[in-house]
Amino acid sequence: MRKLLLFSIITTVGLIFIARLFYLQIYKPDVYNLYEDNAIRKVYDYPKRGYIYDRHGALLVANQPSYDVMVIPREVKPLDTLEFCSLLKITKQDFLNIYNKAYTYSPRLPSVFIPQLSRNDFAMLQEKIRKFEGFYIQKRSLRDYQRSIGANVLGDIGEVNDYLIQKYPYYKMGDLIGKQGVEQTYEEVLRGVKGIKFIQKDRFNRDIGLYKEGIYDTLPQSGRDITITIDATLQEYGELLMKHKRGGIVAIEPATGEILAMISAPTYDPNLLVGRQRSVNFTKLYNDTIAKPLYDRGLQAMYPPGSPFKIINALIGLQEGVVTTEDRFSCNHGYSYGGRKMGCHSHPSPLAMNGGIYNSCNAYFANVYRRIIDKTKDPGRGMDIWSDHVKSFGLGNYLNNDLSVGQPGKIPNSATYDRLYGDNRWGSTYNLSNAIGQGEVLTTPIQLANMAAIIGNRGYYYTPHIIKKIQGGEIDSTFTTRINTTIDKKHFEPIVQGMFDVYNHGTAAMVQIPGIEICGKTGTAENFIKIDGVKTQLTDHSIFVAFAPKDNPTIAIAVFVENGYWGSRFAGRIASLMIEKYVKGEITRTDMETWILTHGLESEYAKPHSGQPFTINKGATIDIIPLEKENKDYEIKTTNNLGLKPESTEEL
């Protein structure tokens, strides 16, 4: 019996060993073991990243050669650290820190020791790299920006972090990935696919050639080129006009939703984020809390839309049948309600819709707004009807575009005011600021540009997008699907005429362009700030939206200039010049161009109304309190800009 038990044990163990050997050597494919085999070194061959072109085929982003110093920590032998550090231009402490990080990542897998050597540094190191066992040089390509424009549009590429490595197994430590802009959104298209070589090593850890003559090696697949919708000439011109200013410009082709220009100011040269100085330069840009060049004001900054929003209320009033184009409302320098008064500037009175638009009459739109909200005798129901109409213009959401960053803005509904005042304890006078694009309404410049495109299209839009063509592929059908608003087409024509008259004899008469029929709307947002708890009035913000030509428009645009005074002073001039540049290809209003190029912000935060420059103490609490107006002050609820959510509804 004992002999049988011993025989059984020996037989069982033998069968287990045989089964395991069969699994490892026959059943389990060799290629599966390659990535785990310590006797095989893996060398990645990085593909050429796809090029980026503008809408007319101008090359915006190409590639340039770069060289990474790689390390396999467990293979590093004692070396002349001083010589090695001198070649790489690092300190001994840098050497230890980088080596320890690489060892923590994996002692046996390669990782980047020093990325992105220049050609000169590579040439010096290449002759001596064999002296430093465990280190080798890997070639890859970096981005080469052909023009110093569009940093916020194009984005950049940088090294992946631990989070991305865990999330996307494709990437290894030291790999580069698109960060922000087009580089991030279309990373999988642009990056291509890495190739790999498996190098056999002997028992002394020396390379002896390709594993199995390279039958498992793969070649890299180059990234695909893309064409974006940006017009590089228009983008460059817009950035020129916005020098020494803060704000955003977005221009869209109404017939397609293609973004023609997307400017955020202040901006920076995208080449600053290329090469070994990328980290240093990025830190400087990130820590610039005054200019905030990494903050895309065209997509992320949420501002009160001001007077341009009045045209939405006019359209809703027509759709809901609470007003006609001939209804007239009186304005006695404003609109009085509940013992208060919403001020307005001097103009003829009473006014019908056309005059209300081109004179930007606050009293006219206060009346229209109240009729909308009070139509159903239930303010909550009226507010929700109003809110749904507004949201059909793409306001209050991210627009479902292909841009890497953004903010949704804010469009209130009945729930908003139920939270503020209690259920059914409020009425249209509680939120009358919405009538003129203030109060709880916040929008981004791209949303306002899309709104202008909708007006030009008479009621529909295509999702604003940045991609025009992908080599060997198709763009998302989302961007070719027409989206209709809740407003009937017949109601848009009188609004278009009113915006056209803004240029003819309204608030934008001074910024006309000969030979181009432009439809636009000015806006001005007053700007208050709390400095150590004391309210100080600063220079107003300048807003302008427009499209041209009047019929079958080819461009719609929104311009926001922080501290730019009234709507037509900065934003109106810039919008008109951008339209002329795009439509004509040249500038005839050189007087207006010269004025814009020679006028900018006069201090870091612009001036208080006393005319004296000021500074903000480091510990100051900053609250922005814009007021909407054209020429005169009036009451309005507190809100906030700089892309932050409103923190108060305090009355001034």
C-alpha positions in Angstrom: 0.0 0.0 0.0 2.9 2.4 0.9 4.6 1.5 -2.4 1.4 2.3 -4.3 1.1 5.7 -2.5 4.7 6.7 -3.2 4.3 5.7 -6.9 1.0 7.7 -7.1 2.7 10.8 -5.7 5.7 10.6 -8.0 3.4 10.0 -11.0 1.1 12.9 -10.1 4.0 15.3 -9.6 5.5 14.2 -12.9 2.3 14.7 -14.8 1.9 18.2 -13.3 5.5 19.1 -14.4 4.8 17.7 -17.9 1.5 19.6 -18.1 3.1 22.8 -17.0 6.0 22.4 -19.5 3.5 21.7 -22.3 1.6 24.8 -21.4 4.6 27.0 -21.3 6.5 25.6 -24.4 3.7 24.4 -26.7 0.3 25.6 -25.8 1.1 29.2 -24.7 2.4 31.2 -27.7 6.0 32.5 -27.6 4.9 36.1 -28.4 2.9 36.2 -25.2 6.1 35.6 -23.2 8.2 38.2 -25.0 7.1 41.1 -22.9 7.8 39.2 -19.7 11.1 37.6 -20.8 14.1 39.2 -19.0 16.4 37.7 -21.6 14.8 39.8 -24.4 15.2 43.6 -24.6 12.3 45.5 -26.1 13.1 48.5 -28.2 10.2 50.7 -29.4 10.2 52.4 -32.7 8.2 55.6 -32.5 6.1 56.6 -35.5 6.1 60.0 -37.2 3.2 62.0 -35.8 0.6 63.2 -38.3 0.9 66.8 -39.7 -1.7 69.5 -39.1 -2.8 71.8 -41.9 -5.2 74.8 -41.9 -8.3 74.9 -44.1 -6.4 76.1 -47.1 -3.6 73.5 -46.9 -1.0 75.7 -45.1 1.2 73.5 -42.9 0.8 74.5 -39.2 2.5 71.6 -37.4 5.3 69.3 -38.6 7.9 67.2 -36.8 11.6 67.6 -35.9 14.0 64.9 -34.8 14.6 64.3 -31.1 16.6 61.9 -29.0 15.8 60.3 -25.6 18.3 58.8 -23.3 16.8 55.6 -22.1 17.7 53.6 -19.0 17.1 50.0 -17.8 17.9 50.4 -14.1 19.0 46.8 -13.3 21.5 46.8 -16.2 23.3 50.0 -15.0 26.9 49.3 -14.0 29.2 51.6 -12.0 30.0 54.6 -14.2 31.7 58.0 -14.2 28.8 60.0 -12.9 30.5 63.4 -13.2 31.2 62.8 -16.9 27.8 61.4 -17.6 26.1 64.3 -15.9 28.3 66.8 -17.7 27.3 65.4 -21.1 23.6 65.6 -20.2 23.9 69.0 -18.4 22.4 67.8 -15.2 23.5 67.6 -11.6 24.4 64.5 -9.7 21.3 64.9 -7.5 19.2 65.1 -10.7 20.9 61.8 -11.8 19.9 60.1 -8.5 16.4 61.4 -8.6 15.7 60.3 -12.1 17.3 56.9 -11.7 15.3 56.2 -8.5 12.1 57.2 -10.3 12.9 54.9 -13.2 13.8 52.0 -10.8 10.5 52.5 -8.9 8.6 52.3 -12.2 10.4 49.1 -13.2 14.0 47.9 -12.6 14.0 45.8 -15.8 11.9 47.8 -18.2 13.3 50.7 -20.2 12.1 54.2 -19.3 13.1 57.7 -20.4 16.1 59.1 -18.4 16.5 62.4 -20.2 14.0 63.3 -22.9 14.3 65.4 -26.0 18.1 65.9 -26.5 19.0 68.5 -29.1 21.1 67.5 -32.1 24.2 68.9 -30.6 23.8 67.2 -27.2 23.0 64.0 -29.1 26.2 64.2 -31.1 28.3 64.7 -28.0 26.7 61.8 -26.2 26.5 59.3 -29.1 30.3 58.9 -29.2 30.5 57.9 -25.5 27.1 56.1 -24.8 28.8 52.7 -24.9 30.8 53.6 -21.8 27.6 53.8 -19.8 26.0 50.3 -19.5 22.2 50.3 -19.1 21.8 53.4 -21.1 21.0 53.8 -24.7 19.6 56.4 -27.1 16.2 56.2 -28.7 15.1 58.4 -31.6 11.7 60.0 -31.8 10.1 63.1 -33.2 8.9 66.3 -31.6 6.5 68.9 -32.8 7.7 71.7 -35.0 5.2 74.6 -35.1 5.6 76.4 -38.4 4.0 79.7 -37.1 3.8 81.2 -33.7 0.0 81.3 -33.6 -2.9 79.2 -32.4 -1.3 77.8 -29.2 -4.8 77.4 -27.6 -6.1 75.8 -30.8 -3.3 73.4 -31.5 -2.3 72.4 -28.0 1.0 70.6 -27.4 2.4 67.2 -26.6 4.0 66.2 -23.3 5.1 63.1 -21.3 2.4 60.8 -19.9 1.9 60.6 -16.2 1.1 57.6 -14.0 -2.6 58.1 -14.3 -2.6 58.0 -18.1 -0.3 55.0 -18.1 -2.8 53.1 -15.9 -5.8 54.3 -18.0 -4.3 53.7 -21.4 -2.1 50.5 -21.6 -0.7 51.7 -25.0 1.5 54.2 -23.3 4.7 53.5 -21.4 6.7 55.7 -19.1 8.3 58.5 -21.1 5.8 58.3 -24.0 4.4 61.6 -25.3 0.7 62.4 -25.6 -1.4 65.3 -26.9 -2.3 67.8 -24.3 -5.1 70.3 -24.9 -6.3 71.5 -28.3 -6.2 69.5 -31.5 -3.3 67.5 -30.3 -5.4 66.1 -27.4 -8.7 65.7 -29.2 -7.2 63.8 -32.2 -4.4 62.1 -30.3 -5.3 58.6 -31.6 -5.4 59.8 -35.2 -2.2 61.8 -35.0 0.0 59.5 -32.9 0.1 56.5 -35.1 1.2 53.1 -33.7 4.5 52.2 -32.2 6.7 49.5 -33.7 8.8 47.2 -31.6 12.0 45.1 -31.9 12.8 42.2 -29.6 16.6 41.9 -29.0 18.0 38.6 -27.7 20.6 38.9 -24.9 23.2 36.3 -23.8 23.9 35.1 -20.3 26.3 38.1 -19.9 23.4 40.4 -20.7 24.9 41.4 -24.0 22.8 42.0 -27.2 23.4 39.1 -29.6 20.8 40.0 -32.3 17.1 40.0 -33.2 15.0 37.4 -31.4 14.1 34.6 -33.8 15.4 36.8 -36.7 12.8 39.4 -36.0 9.7 37.4 -36.9 7.8 39.1 -34.0 9.1 42.6 -34.7 6.6 45.2 -36.0 7.1 48.3 -38.0 5.7 51.7 -36.8 2.6 53.0 -38.4 2.8 56.8 -39.1 0.1 59.0 -37.7 -2.5 60.4 -40.1 -2.5 64.0 -41.2 -5.4 66.2 -40.4 -6.8 69.4 -41.8 -8.5 71.7 -39.3 -11.1 74.4 -40.0 -8.9 77.3 -38.9 -8.0 80.0 -41.4 -4.3 80.6 -40.4 -4.3 84.1 -41.9 -7.5 85.1 -40.0 -6.2 83.5 -36.8 -2.9 85.4 -37.0 -4.7 88.7 -37.7 -7.0 88.2 -34.8 -4.1 87.5 -32.4 -2.4 90.7 -33.7 -5.5 92.8 -33.0 -5.8 91.3 -29.5 -2.2 92.1 -28.5 -2.0 93.9 -25.1 -5.6 93.0 -24.4 -7.5 90.2 -22.6 -10.4 88.4 -24.0 -11.6 86.0 -26.6 -12.6 85.9 -30.3 -14.5 83.0 -32.0 -15.4 83.1 -35.7 -17.6 80.4 -37.3 -18.7 79.6 -40.9 -22.5 79.6 -40.4 -23.2 77.2 -43.3 -21.0 74.4 -41.9 -20.3 75.2 -38.2 -16.5 75.2 -39.0 -14.5 77.3 -36.7 -12.5 79.9 -38.7 -10.6 81.5 -35.9 -10.4 81.0 -32.1 -8.3 83.5 -30.3 -7.6 83.7 -26.6 -5.6 86.7 -25.3 -3.0 86.9 -23.9 -1.5 84.0 -25.8 2.0 82.5 -26.2 4.3 80.9 -28.8 3.5 77.2 -29.0 7.2 76.5 -29.6 7.8 77.3 -25.9 6.3 73.9 -25.1 8.7 71.9 -27.2 11.9 70.3 -26.1 13.8 70.1 -22.8 12.6 73.6 -21.8 9.0 72.5 -22.0 8.6 71.9 -18.3 10.3 75.2 -17.3 8.2 77.2 -19.8 5.0 75.5 -18.9 5.6 76.3 -15.2 6.1 80.0 -16.0 2.9 80.1 -18.1 0.9 78.2 -15.5 2.1 80.5 -12.7 1.3 83.7 -14.6 -1.8 84.6 -12.6 -2.2 88.0 -14.2 -2.2 87.1 -18.0 -3.3 83.5 -17.6 -2.1 82.6 -21.1 -3.1 78.9 -20.6 -6.7 79.8 -19.9 -8.7 79.7 -23.1 -11.0 82.7 -22.8 -12.9 81.8 -26.0 -14.0 78.5 -24.6 -13.8 78.6 -20.9 -14.6 82.2 -19.8 -18.2 82.5 -18.8 -19.4 86.1 -19.1 -22.8 87.8 -19.0 -23.7 88.2 -22.7 -25.1 91.6 -22.2 -27.1 93.3 -25.0 -26.5 90.7 -27.7 -28.8 88.4 -25.6 -31.7 90.8 -26.2 -32.2 89.5 -29.7 -32.9 86.0 -28.2 -35.7 87.5 -26.1 -37.1 89.3 -29.1 -37.3 86.0 -31.0 -38.9 84.2 -28.1 -41.4 87.0 -27.8 -42.4 86.6 -31.4 -42.6 82.8 -31.2 -44.8 82.9 -28.1 -47.0 85.5 -29.7 -46.7 88.0 -26.8 -45.3 90.8 -29.0 -45.4 91.8 -32.6 -42.8 93.8 -34.6 -45.1 96.8 -34.4 -45.8 96.9 -30.7 -44.2 100.0 -29.1 -42.9 100.5 -25.6 -42.0 103.8 -24.0 -38.6 104.4 -22.4 -38.1 107.3 -19.9 -34.4 106.7 -19.6 -35.2 103.3 -18.3 -37.8 100.9 -17.0 -39.4 101.4 -13.5 -40.7 98.4 -11.5 -41.3 97.7 -7.9 -39.8 100.9 -6.7 -36.7 100.4 -8.7 -35.4 101.4 -12.1 -33.4 99.7 -14.8 -31.6 102.6 -16.4 -31.2 103.2 -20.2 -29.5 105.8 -22.4 -31.1 108.6 -24.3 -32.9 107.7 -27.5 -36.3 108.2 -29.3 -39.4 106.9 -27.5 -41.6 104.9 -27.8 -39.9 102.2 -29.9 -41.1 99.2 -31.9 -38.9 96.1 -32.3 -36.5 97.4 -35.0 -35.7 100.6 -33.0 -35.5 98.6 -29.8 -32.8 96.4 -31.3 -30.6 99.1 -33.0 -31.0 101.5 -30.1 -30.5 98.7 -27.6 -33.4 99.9 -25.4 -33.5 98.2 -22.0 -37.1 99.3 -21.4 -38.3 97.7 -24.6 -36.7 94.3 -23.8 -37.8 94.5 -20.1 -41.4 94.7 -21.4 -40.9 91.8 -23.8 -39.3 89.6 -21.2 -42.1 90.2 -18.7 -44.7 89.3 -21.3 -42.9 86.0 -22.0 -42.7 85.0 -18.3 -46.2 86.2 -17.4 -47.9 84.7 -20.4 -49.2 81.6 -18.6 -50.1 83.3 -15.3 -47.6 80.9 -13.7 -44.1 82.5 -13.6 -42.5 79.1 -13.1 -44.1 77.7 -16.3 -43.3 80.8 -18.2 -39.7 80.7 -17.0 -39.3 77.1 -18.2 -40.7 77.9 -21.6 -38.3 80.8 -21.9 -35.4 78.6 -20.7 -36.1 75.8 -23.2 -36.2 78.3 -26.1 -32.9 79.8 -25.0 -31.2 76.4 -24.7 -32.3 75.5 -28.2 -29.7 78.1 -29.4 -26.9 75.9 -27.8 -26.6 78.1 -24.7 -26.2 76.5 -21.3 -24.4 73.4 -22.6 -21.0 72.3 -24.1 -22.3 72.3 -27.7 -21.0 68.7 -28.1 -18.0 70.0 -30.1 -14.6 68.5 -30.6 -12.7 71.0 -28.5 -10.6 69.8 -25.6 -11.8 72.3 -23.0 -15.0 74.4 -22.4 -17.6 75.6 -20.1 -21.4 75.2 -20.4 -22.4 78.7 -19.4 -25.6 79.0 -17.4 -29.3 79.4 -18.4 -31.6 79.6 -15.4 -35.0 77.9 -15.2 -37.8 77.9 -12.6 -35.8 75.5 -10.3 -33.1 78.2 -10.2 -35.4 80.7 -8.6 -37.3 78.3 -6.5 -33.9 77.6 -4.8 -33.2 81.3 -4.4 -36.6 82.6 -3.3 -38.7 79.6 -2.4 -41.3 77.7 -4.4 -43.7 80.0 -6.2 -42.5 83.0 -4.2 -41.1 85.0 -7.1 -42.2 86.6 -10.4 -40.7 88.2 -13.5 -39.5 91.3 -11.7 -37.2 89.1 -9.6 -35.1 88.1 -12.6 -35.7 91.0 -14.9 -31.9 91.3 -15.6 -32.3 88.3 -17.8 -34.1 90.6 -20.3 -30.8 92.3 -21.1 -28.4 89.4 -20.8 -27.4 89.8 -17.2 -28.6 88.3 -13.9 -28.1 84.5 -13.8 -27.3 84.3 -17.6 -23.7 83.3 -18.4 -22.3 82.5 -21.9 -18.9 81.8 -23.5 -17.6 83.5 -26.6 -18.0 80.4 -28.7 -21.7 80.2 -27.7 -22.3 83.8 -28.7 -20.5 83.2 -32.1 -22.8 80.2 -32.6 -25.8 82.3 -31.6 -24.8 84.8 -34.3 -24.5 82.0 -36.8 -28.0 80.8 -36.0 -29.4 84.3 -36.6 -27.6 84.4 -39.9 -28.9 81.0 -40.9 -32.5 82.1 -39.9 -32.9 79.5 -37.2 -30.5 76.5 -37.4 -26.9 75.6 -36.8 -24.3 72.9 -37.2 -22.2 71.9 -34.1 -19.1 74.2 -34.1 -16.1 72.0 -34.7 -12.4 72.2 -35.5 -11.8 69.2 -37.7 -12.2 69.5 -41.5 -10.6 66.4 -42.9 -8.8 63.3 -41.6 -6.4 61.4 -43.9 -8.0 58.1 -44.8 -11.0 58.7 -42.5 -14.2 60.6 -42.1 -15.3 63.3 -39.6 -18.0 62.6 -37.0 -21.5 62.8 -38.5 -22.4 65.0 -35.5 -20.8 67.9 -37.3 -22.8 67.5 -40.4 -26.2 67.1 -38.7 -28.4 70.2 -38.9 -29.8 71.4 -35.5 -33.0 73.5 -35.5 -34.0 76.0 -32.8 -37.5 76.2 -31.4 -38.1 79.5 -33.2 -39.9 79.5 -36.6 -37.9 80.7 -39.5 -40.4 83.5 -40.3 -39.5 85.3 -37.1 -35.8 85.8 -37.9 -36.1 88.3 -40.7 -37.1 91.3 -38.6 -34.3 90.5 -36.1 -31.8 90.3 -39.0 -33.0 93.7 -40.2 -32.7 95.2 -36.7 -29.1 93.9 -36.4 -28.4 95.3 -39.9 -29.7 98.7 -38.7 -27.3 98.5 -35.7 -24.6 99.3 -38.4 -26.7 101.7 -40.4 -27.9 104.1 -37.7 -27.4 102.3 -34.4 -24.7 101.7 -31.8 -22.2 100.3 -34.4 -22.5 103.0 -37.1 -18.9 104.1 -36.5 -17.5 100.7 -37.4 -19.1 100.1 -40.8 -17.1 98.4 -43.6 -17.6 99.8 -47.1 -19.0 97.2 -49.5 -20.0 94.6 -46.8 -23.5 94.3 -45.3 -22.8 93.4 -41.7 -25.4 92.6 -39.1 -24.3 93.0 -35.5 -25.1 93.9 -31.9 -23.1 95.8 -29.3 -22.9 95.1 -25.6 -21.2 96.6 -22.6 -20.8 95.1 -19.2 -19.9 97.3 -16.3 -17.2 95.8 -14.1 -16.9 96.2 -10.3 -14.3 94.5 -8.1 -14.0 94.0 -4.4 -10.6 95.0 -3.0 -10.2 94.0 0.6 -14.0 94.2 0.9 -14.4 97.6 -0.8 -16.3 97.8 -4.1 -14.3 99.6 -6.8 -15.7 100.3 -10.3 -13.3 99.3 -13.1 -13.3 99.8 -16.8 -16.2 98.2 -18.6 -16.1 95.1 -20.7 -16.6 95.4 -24.5 -18.8 92.8 -26.3 -19.8 92.4 -29.9 -21.5 89.8 -32.1 -22.0 89.9 -35.8 -22.4 88.0 -39.1 -21.8 89.0 -42.7 -23.0 89.3 -45.4 -26.6 89.9 -44.4 -27.9 87.1 -46.7 -26.1 83.8 -46.9 -23.4 84.8 -44.4 -19.9 83.3 -44.7 -18.7 84.4 -41.2 -20.3 84.8 -37.7 -18.2 86.2 -34.9 -18.2 87.0 -31.2 -15.6 89.3 -29.6 -15.2 89.9 -25.9 -12.5 92.4 -24.6 -12.1 92.6 -20.9 -12.0 96.2 -19.7 -12.6 97.3 -23.3 -15.0 100.1 -22.4 -18.3 100.1 -24.4 -19.2 97.5 -27.1 -18.2 99.4 -30.3 -15.0 100.8 -28.9 -12.8 97.7 -28.9 -15.0 94.6 -29.7 -17.0 96.3 -32.5 -13.9 97.5 -34.2 -12.1 94.2 -33.9 -15.2 92.3 -35.2 -15.5 94.5 -38.2 -11.8 94.3 -39.1 -11.9 90.5 -38.8 -15.0 90.3 -41.1 -13.3 92.5 -43.7 -10.1 90.5 -43.5 -12.0 87.3 -44.1 -14.5 88.5 -46.7 -12.2 90.8 -48.7 -8.8 89.5 -47.9 -7.5 93.0 -47.2 -8.2 95.9 -44.9 -9.6 99.2 -46.2 -10.5 100.7 -42.8 -6.8 101.3 -42.0 -7.8 104.1 -39.7 -9.7 101.6 -37.5 -6.9 99.1 -37.7 -4.3 101.6 -36.7 -6.4 102.6 -33.7 -6.8 99.0 -32.5 -3.1 98.3 -32.9 -2.1 101.4 -30.9 -4.6 101.0 -28.0 -4.5 98.4 -25.3 -5.1 97.9 -21.6 -3.6 100.7 -19.6 -2.8 98.7 -16.5 -2.9 95.1 -15.3 -6.5 95.2 -14.2 -7.5 98.4 -16.1 -8.3 101.7 -14.4 -10.9 102.6 -11.8 -13.3 105.3 -12.9 -11.3 107.9 -11.0 -8.7 107.5 -13.7 -5.9 106.6 -11.3 -4.0 103.3 -11.8 -4.1 100.9 -8.9 -2.7 97.5 -7.7 -4.4 94.7 -5.9 -2.9 93.5 -2.7 -1.8 89.9 -2.6 -4.5 88.8 -0.1 -7.4 90.8 -1.7 -10.7 89.1 -2.2 -11.7 89.6 -5.9 -15.4 89.6 -6.9 -16.3 90.8 -10.4 -19.7 92.6 -10.6 -20.6 93.5 -14.2 -23.4 95.9 -15.1 -25.0 95.8 -18.6 -25.4 99.2 -20.3 -24.8 101.1 -23.5 -24.0 104.6 -22.3 -25.6 105.0 -18.8 -25.5 103.1 -15.5 -28.4 101.2 -14.0 -29.2 98.6 -11.5 -28.3 95.0 -12.1 -27.7 91.9 -10.1 -24.3 90.8 -9.1 -22.6 88.2 -11.2 -19.0 87.1 -11.9 -16.6 86.7 -14.8 -13.2 85.2 -15.4 -14.9 81.9 -16.1 -16.2 81.5 -12.5 -19.8 80.7 -11.4 -21.8 83.6 -9.9 -21.5 83.6 -6.1 -24.2 86.1 -5.3 -27.4 87.7 -6.5 -26.9 90.8 -4.4 -28.5 94.0 -5.8 -26.2 97.0 -6.3 
